[in-house]
Amino acid sequence: MQFTRRYWATAAVVGLLAVWAAVLARPLLLVGAAGVAAWLLLYQYRFVRTTGETVTRLAVDLQVDRTRVTARERTSGLLAVDIDSPTELTVRVSAAAPVGARSDGAVCHLGPGDRDSQAGFEVAWPVAGQFAFERPRSPSATHWGCSPKRRRWGRPRR
């Protein structure tokens, strides 16, 4: 799990409230720090649980029309993402072209409540050969943007 600035800012608020409670000798501030810390831990737990459920239900497919090409040829591909039931996470799946190819790649977005997404892409090959596409990448994030987590899908396409 990777933490964003928003996570660290919330953790800093917890620390500041705890220090301020000790400096002012006010236990009520310590209760506030404990409440924010508990909320942050609960939020992280929910995120990990929801991400695990989403990963098991998410299907990612990267199709290319061919992987053997001649010089100055163009090929096309399709990145498709679907899930059997909507999730509360925002999921972004991207596929990049292999080294030596020119392409903008493909990006699919699944917002809260979405079930599927597709993105077509075109690849220009300046040199001939056989190429392998990397596995699609997927950083997922909650609606609050607290803890993105990256995952790679499937096997490389050859």
Beta strands, then each sheet from edge to edge (+ up, - down):
strand 1: 58-64
strand 2: 68-69
strand 3: 73-83
strand 4: 90-95
strand 5: 106-110
strand 6: 116-125
strand 7: 129-130
strand 8: 137-141
strand 9: 149-152
sheet 1: 1+ 3- 6+
sheet 2: 2+ 7-
sheet 3: 5+ 4- 8+ 9-
end
